[in-house]
């Protein structure tokens, strides 16, 4: 159908667009039209979430609402409490109304600012995020928000970290077919070390038809119910020299998690080997200081630092699992600029039907099979 074109993706959600989606026959659409329809549906849902929150904010009788929409009243009370974020974050709320961010991203920001003591601090965080939020995934936005909150209120950030530590717990949730979910909430550094330790255990297991996730689960049981294997775990944390010296309280960066409190980063730095990382004028990794590693090891380490420890594919926040030349060797040099880190899935896509190129300023360009263009940039410390 000709009406369903990519140009509609830049328009605000409207009744006409919803009618167009409702009248579309998904099976009759081209692949490009299907993707456009999904984008439009995603934006329309976000806009309707704004409408729902606006109405919840105005209706006082939660019992009346619960009966009308067939939801537990406790759930309605929670949603009504959430509606306060429209006033707390007015510019983010406008992005939600226009469908430029979804509800989960809005809630992600609100979860991190709701306990800030002063409205001007919330506004400062919103200033730092409002232009970036539409282009970030929920996980990326969570990390940016955590960092912005730490920069806006560094002392309060550490107090909140200590308070949050009191919420550590283990939860038992029954699942179908004789399974159960056992989840644990821990301080980020402890959890990262535990996860990496289980990953090491999983890799040491005999090769068979189990997936890595299955082996990691088996390794957990071996350690918790059996004898386990002691291993040393290497955790990467990046911290500025000013923060290391106590001159500032800027957060550190924990690979695979995101910003952590300055005190936690300093504590790790005091008990571990460290190397200097030079930054350019854009606060991107420029050079790694000399160390005792062989050059190839230094290049790999620098490539991971350049990406902030996560996959270089657009929107992906999975820790780096594999390194690959952007321009295949021998046409492309083996250096830290050409070498990019990926998760296994996006490494496979890069060598499949996606095209990946690199600019001189280290911007990575991805072209999808449908011809859509996305970019990623080196991590900004």
Secondary structure, DSSP 8 states (H G I E B T S, - for coil): -TT--GGGGGS---HHHHHHHHT--GGGS-HHHHHHHHHHHHHHHHHHHHHHHHHHHH---HHHHHHHHT--HHHHHHHHHHTTHHHHTHHHHHHHHTTSS-HHHHHHHHHHHTT-SSHHHHHHHHHHHTTTGGGS-HHHHHHHHHHHHHHHSHHHHHHHHHHHHTT-EEEEEE-STT-EEEEEE--HHHHHHHHHHHHHHHHHS--SS--HHHHHHHHHHHHHHS----------EE--HHHHTTS----EEETTTEEE-HHHHHHHHHTS----EEE-TTSBEEEE---SS-HHHHHHHHHHHHTTTB--STT--SB--EEEESS-TTTS--STTTEEEE-HHHHHHHTTT-EEEE-TTS-EEEE-TT--EEEE---B-
